Amino acid sequence: MIETHTRPEASTREHILAYLRAHPHAAPELHPAWLTALRTGLAHEPTLLIHRTGRSGDIRGLLPLAWVRSRLFGRFLVSLPFLNRAGVLADDPDAATRLIDAAVQLARQGRADYLELRHAGQPTEHRALTETRDDKPRMILDLPGSPDKLWDGFKAKVRNQVRKADRYHPAITFGRHELLDGFYSVFAVTMRDLGTPVYPKRFFRAILDALPDHAELALVTIEEAAVAGALLIHDPVHNHTTQVPSAACLRSANSMNANMFMYHHLLNRAIERSASRFDFGRSTLDSGTYRFKKQWGAQPEPTHWQQMPLHGDTHAARPDNPRYQSRIETWRKLPVWLTRVIGPPIVRCIP
């Protein structure tokens, strides 16, 4: 039996959390708090599919989804926007098939341009999922048990770059809502410089609200000026992984090695929180960000974003689509205040 929930009740959420914590392969992105954050922060329309057994009512699998709709780009049903791996989780292939069948039906009923399921590890076999994007692996670092062992494991070049930041006397602060303005000021500038529309500040506030014990901000300052920042998510399911879904550093602070200083402290923070793995996020093989993450010792792990095309091109709304290159160059020339106004309505429509 497949249940559909748009706003799971408290008792249902408790059952979901119990199922996730008992499942060895449950990703932190499957925590139901993300549905709340996407609804509140980006005005997406989440739907949670749950497969239960007929007699006992036990959960056998689940699949979170969210509608991303816009006149500019189209309609997409995604599991899940903003996140790297929130695809189907099931006890057996039959449960997985039934959940995907239900997602396919939702996508067709809602006239989606495509359905996208973002899986980590092995792709899921289903006749409707005919396209796969796997060109951006997640970069994962296995963490030692102490900051000293972490430091000893770095190559000499990394240690030297981190030490060079000391001459500028940087400071790092970990916190929550009180750091949001400083973090967002750096994040908005960095996104403008990359030519990327910026997420609204309310989205990061919604994440902090939805994950009060597991989401926090880091802010690096030099001479009391914010120069770098990051959003950290400490695994709310198994407490295995700390991930950084958003990070930023001003270009003017690159020569001060502020980004190296920040990531060293982010890794230390993950160890303090008893994480055994650090997820740097997805990167294109051999890109600049891939090499940055690789130097810390991170290794690539596959991600498989599987798609069912219904109308149009599944790559049409991707920011890396070549047809957007001229617009990216134009965006980089806009004043930051303007990108903070017009960016959020655009980025919320990009799956």
C-alpha positions as CSV (number, residue, x, y, z in Angstrom):
1,M,0.0,0.0,0.0
2,I,1.3,3.4,-1.0
3,E,0.5,6.4,1.2
4,T,0.8,10.0,0.0
5,H,1.6,12.7,2.5
6,T,2.0,16.4,1.8
7,R,2.4,17.4,5.5
8,P,3.1,14.3,7.6
9,E,1.5,14.3,11.0
10,A,3.7,14.0,14.1
11,S,3.0,10.3,14.6
12,T,3.8,9.6,11.0
13,R,7.1,11.6,11.3
14,E,8.0,9.5,14.3
15,H,7.4,6.3,12.3
16,I,9.5,7.7,9.5
17,L,12.4,8.6,11.8
18,A,12.3,5.2,13.4
19,Y,12.4,3.5,10.0
20,L,15.3,5.7,8.8
21,R,17.4,5.1,12.0
22,A,16.9,1.4,11.7
23,H,17.9,1.3,8.0
24,P,21.6,1.1,7.4
25,H,21.4,2.8,4.0
26,A,19.2,5.8,5.0
27,A,20.7,9.1,3.8
28,P,20.5,12.2,6.1
29,E,18.7,13.9,3.2
30,L,15.7,11.7,3.7
31,H,14.9,13.3,7.1
32,P,11.4,14.7,6.8
33,A,12.6,18.1,8.1
34,W,13.9,18.8,4.6
35,L,10.3,18.8,3.3
36,T,9.5,21.5,5.7
37,A,12.6,23.5,4.8
38,L,11.8,23.3,1.1
39,R,8.2,24.3,1.5
40,T,9.0,27.2,3.9
41,G,12.2,28.5,2.3
42,L,11.6,27.9,-1.4
43,A,7.8,27.5,-1.7
44,H,8.2,24.1,-3.2
45,E,5.4,21.6,-2.9
46,P,6.7,18.5,-1.2
47,T,5.1,15.1,-1.3
48,L,6.2,12.0,0.7
49,L,5.4,8.5,-0.6
50,I,5.4,5.7,2.0
51,H,5.1,2.0,1.2
52,R,3.5,0.0,4.1
53,T,2.8,-3.6,4.4
54,G,-0.9,-4.5,4.2
55,R,-1.3,-6.3,7.5
56,S,1.1,-4.8,10.0
57,G,1.3,-1.3,8.5
58,D,5.1,-1.4,8.9
59,I,7.1,0.9,6.6
60,R,8.9,-0.9,3.8
61,G,10.2,2.1,1.9
62,L,9.7,5.8,1.2
63,L,10.4,8.4,-1.4
64,P,10.3,12.2,-0.8
65,L,9.5,14.4,-3.8
66,A,9.0,18.0,-4.4
67,W,7.4,19.9,-7.3
68,V,9.5,22.7,-8.9
69,R,7.2,24.8,-11.1
70,S,7.8,27.9,-13.1
71,R,6.7,29.6,-16.3
72,L,10.4,30.2,-17.1
73,F,11.8,26.7,-17.0
74,G,8.8,24.3,-16.7
75,R,7.6,21.7,-14.3
76,F,9.7,19.1,-12.5
77,L,9.1,16.5,-9.9
78,V,12.4,16.0,-8.0
79,S,13.7,13.9,-5.1
80,L,14.9,16.4,-3.8
81,P,15.8,19.9,-5.0
82,F,18.9,21.5,-3.4
83,L,20.0,18.0,-2.1
84,N,22.4,15.5,-3.7
85,R,20.9,12.2,-2.6
86,A,17.3,11.8,-1.5
87,G,16.1,9.1,-3.8
88,V,14.0,6.0,-3.0
89,L,14.8,4.0,0.1
90,A,13.3,0.5,0.3
91,D,13.6,-2.8,2.0
92,D,13.5,-4.8,-1.3
93,P,13.2,-4.3,-5.1
94,D,9.5,-4.8,-5.1
95,A,8.9,-1.9,-2.6
96,A,11.3,0.3,-4.6
97,T,9.4,-0.5,-7.8
98,R,6.0,0.3,-6.3
99,L,7.3,3.7,-4.9
100,I,8.8,4.6,-8.3
101,D,5.5,3.6,-10.0
102,A,3.6,6.0,-7.7
103,A,6.1,8.8,-8.5
104,V,5.7,8.2,-12.2
105,Q,2.0,8.4,-11.9
106,L,2.3,11.7,-9.9
107,A,4.6,13.1,-12.6
108,R,2.2,12.2,-15.4
109,Q,-0.8,13.5,-13.6
110,G,1.0,16.8,-12.8
111,R,2.2,17.1,-16.4
112,A,5.9,17.2,-15.4
113,D,8.6,17.8,-17.9
114,Y,10.5,15.1,-16.2
115,L,10.8,13.1,-13.0
116,E,14.3,13.0,-11.3
117,L,15.4,10.7,-8.5
118,R,18.7,11.5,-7.0
119,H,20.4,8.3,-5.8
120,A,23.7,7.6,-4.2
121,G,25.5,4.3,-4.7
122,Q,24.0,2.0,-7.2
123,P,21.3,3.2,-9.6
124,T,17.8,1.8,-9.1
125,E,16.4,-0.4,-11.9
126,H,13.1,0.8,-13.3
127,R,11.8,0.8,-16.8
128,A,10.7,4.4,-16.6
129,L,14.1,5.8,-15.6
130,T,15.7,5.9,-19.0
131,E,18.3,8.6,-18.5
132,T,21.0,9.0,-15.9
133,R,23.3,11.8,-14.9
134,D,26.4,10.5,-13.1
135,D,29.1,13.0,-14.1
136,K,29.4,14.6,-10.7
137,P,30.5,12.3,-7.9
138,R,30.2,13.3,-4.2
139,M,33.6,13.9,-2.6
140,I,33.9,12.1,0.7
141,L,36.6,12.2,3.3
142,D,36.8,9.5,6.0
143,L,37.6,11.2,9.2
144,P,40.0,10.1,11.9
145,G,39.2,10.2,15.6
146,S,40.9,13.4,16.5
147,P,41.9,16.8,15.0
148,D,45.6,16.0,15.5
149,K,45.3,12.8,13.4
150,L,43.5,14.8,10.8
151,W,46.3,17.4,10.6
152,D,49.0,14.7,10.5
153,G,47.2,13.1,7.5
154,F,47.3,16.3,5.4
155,K,49.9,16.7,2.7
156,A,52.6,19.3,3.4
157,K,51.1,21.7,0.8
158,V,47.7,21.7,2.5
159,R,49.3,22.3,6.0
160,N,51.4,25.2,4.5
161,Q,48.3,26.8,3.0
162,V,46.4,26.6,6.2
163,R,49.3,28.1,8.2
164,K,49.7,31.0,5.7
165,A,46.2,32.2,6.8
166,D,47.5,32.8,10.3
167,R,49.4,35.9,9.3
168,Y,46.0,37.6,8.7
169,H,44.7,36.5,12.1
170,P,41.4,35.0,10.9
171,A,38.7,33.9,13.3
172,I,35.9,31.4,12.9
173,T,32.6,31.3,14.7
174,F,30.0,28.6,14.8
175,G,26.4,29.5,15.4
176,R,23.0,29.7,14.0
177,H,20.6,32.5,13.3
178,E,22.9,35.2,14.8
179,L,25.4,34.5,12.0
180,L,22.9,34.4,9.1
181,D,23.3,38.0,8.0
182,G,27.1,37.7,7.9
183,F,27.0,34.4,6.1
184,Y,24.5,35.6,3.6
185,S,26.4,38.8,2.8
186,V,29.4,36.6,1.7
187,F,27.3,34.0,0.0
188,A,25.4,36.5,-2.1
189,V,28.7,38.1,-3.4
190,T,30.2,34.7,-4.2
191,M,27.1,33.6,-6.1
192,R,27.1,36.8,-8.1
193,D,30.8,36.3,-8.9
194,L,30.0,32.8,-10.1
195,G,27.2,34.0,-12.3
196,T,24.7,32.0,-10.3
197,P,21.3,33.3,-8.9
198,V,21.4,33.3,-5.1
199,Y,19.1,31.4,-2.8
200,P,16.9,33.5,-0.6
201,K,18.0,34.2,2.9
202,R,14.8,32.8,4.2
203,F,15.8,29.4,2.8
204,F,18.8,29.1,5.1
205,R,16.7,30.4,8.0
206,A,14.2,27.6,7.2
207,I,16.9,25.0,7.2
208,L,18.1,26.2,10.6
209,D,14.6,26.2,11.9
210,A,13.8,22.7,10.6
211,L,17.0,21.1,11.9
212,P,17.6,22.9,15.2
213,D,20.1,20.3,16.5
214,H,21.8,19.4,13.3
215,A,22.2,22.6,11.2
216,E,24.6,25.4,11.9
217,L,26.6,28.2,10.2
218,A,30.3,28.9,10.2
219,L,31.6,32.4,9.7
220,V,35.2,33.5,9.1
221,T,36.2,37.0,9.8
222,I,39.4,39.0,9.2
223,E,39.7,42.3,11.1
224,E,36.0,41.8,12.0
225,A,34.9,41.7,8.4
226,A,33.1,38.5,7.1
227,V,35.1,36.9,4.4
228,A,33.9,33.3,4.3
229,G,31.1,31.2,5.5
230,A,29.4,27.8,5.3
231,L,26.3,25.9,6.1
232,L,26.9,22.6,7.9
233,I,24.5,19.7,8.3
234,H,25.4,17.1,10.9
235,D,23.7,13.9,10.0
236,P,20.2,13.9,11.7
237,V,19.7,10.2,11.0
238,H,22.8,8.2,11.9
239,N,25.2,10.9,13.0
240,H,27.8,9.5,10.6
241,T,28.3,12.3,8.2
242,T,28.8,16.1,8.3
243,Q,28.1,17.8,4.9
244,V,28.5,21.3,3.6
245,P,25.7,22.0,1.0
246,S,26.6,25.7,0.8
247,A,29.9,27.5,1.3
248,A,31.3,30.8,0.1
249,C,34.5,32.8,0.2
250,L,35.1,36.3,-1.1
251,R,37.6,36.5,-3.9
252,S,39.5,39.2,-2.1
253,A,40.2,36.7,0.7
254,N,41.5,33.9,-1.5
255,S,45.1,35.3,-1.3
256,M,44.7,35.1,2.5
257,N,43.9,31.4,2.3
258,A,40.6,32.1,4.2
259,N,38.9,29.2,2.4
260,M,41.7,26.8,3.5
261,F,41.5,28.1,7.0
262,M,37.7,27.6,7.0
263,Y,37.6,24.1,5.7
264,H,40.3,22.9,8.2
265,H,38.0,24.1,10.9
266,L,34.9,22.6,9.3
267,L,36.6,19.3,9.3
268,N,37.6,19.7,12.9
269,R,34.0,20.6,13.8
270,A,32.8,17.4,12.1
271,I,35.2,15.4,14.3
272,E,33.9,17.3,17.4
273,R,30.4,16.2,16.4
274,S,31.5,12.6,16.2
275,A,31.1,12.3,12.5
276,S,33.1,9.6,10.7
277,R,32.8,11.1,7.2
278,F,32.8,14.5,5.7
279,D,30.8,15.2,2.6
280,F,32.2,18.0,0.5
281,G,29.4,17.8,-2.0
282,R,29.3,17.0,-5.7
283,S,31.9,18.1,-8.2
284,T,32.6,17.6,-11.9
285,L,35.6,15.3,-12.4
286,D,38.9,17.2,-12.6
287,S,37.2,20.6,-12.2
288,G,38.7,23.3,-9.9
289,T,36.3,22.4,-7.1
290,Y,37.1,18.7,-7.5
291,R,40.8,19.3,-7.1
292,F,40.2,21.6,-4.1
293,K,38.3,18.8,-2.4
294,K,40.7,16.1,-3.5
295,Q,43.7,17.9,-1.9
296,W,42.1,17.3,1.6
297,G,42.1,13.6,0.9
298,A,38.4,13.3,-0.2
299,Q,37.6,10.4,-2.6
300,P,34.8,10.4,-5.2
301,E,31.7,8.3,-4.6
302,P,29.2,7.9,-7.4
303,T,25.8,9.6,-7.5
304,H,23.2,8.6,-10.0
305,W,20.5,11.2,-10.8
306,Q,18.0,9.1,-12.8
307,Q,15.3,10.7,-14.9
308,M,12.1,9.9,-16.7
309,P,11.7,12.5,-19.5
310,L,8.1,13.4,-20.4
311,H,8.3,16.7,-22.2
312,G,11.4,18.5,-23.5
313,D,15.0,18.2,-22.6
314,T,16.1,17.1,-19.1
315,H,19.1,19.3,-19.3
316,A,17.3,22.4,-20.4
317,A,17.0,24.0,-16.9
318,R,20.5,23.0,-15.8
319,P,22.8,26.0,-14.9
320,D,25.7,24.3,-16.8
321,N,23.7,24.2,-20.0
322,P,25.9,25.9,-22.6
323,R,23.0,28.1,-23.8
324,Y,23.2,30.0,-20.5
325,Q,26.8,31.0,-20.7
326,S,26.2,34.5,-22.0
327,R,23.6,35.1,-19.3
328,I,26.1,33.9,-16.7
329,E,28.6,36.5,-17.9
330,T,25.9,39.2,-17.8
331,W,24.9,38.1,-14.2
332,R,28.5,38.5,-13.0
333,K,28.4,42.2,-13.9
334,L,25.2,43.0,-12.0
335,P,25.3,44.8,-8.6
336,V,25.0,42.4,-5.7
337,W,21.9,44.2,-4.3
338,L,20.1,43.5,-7.6
339,T,21.0,39.8,-7.6
340,R,19.7,39.5,-4.1
341,V,16.3,40.8,-5.4
342,I,15.9,39.0,-8.7
343,G,18.0,35.9,-7.9
344,P,15.8,34.1,-5.4
345,P,12.7,33.9,-7.7
346,I,14.9,32.5,-10.4
347,V,16.9,29.9,-8.4
348,R,13.8,28.4,-6.7
349,C,12.6,27.4,-10.2
350,I,15.9,25.5,-11.0
351,P,15.6,21.8,-10.0
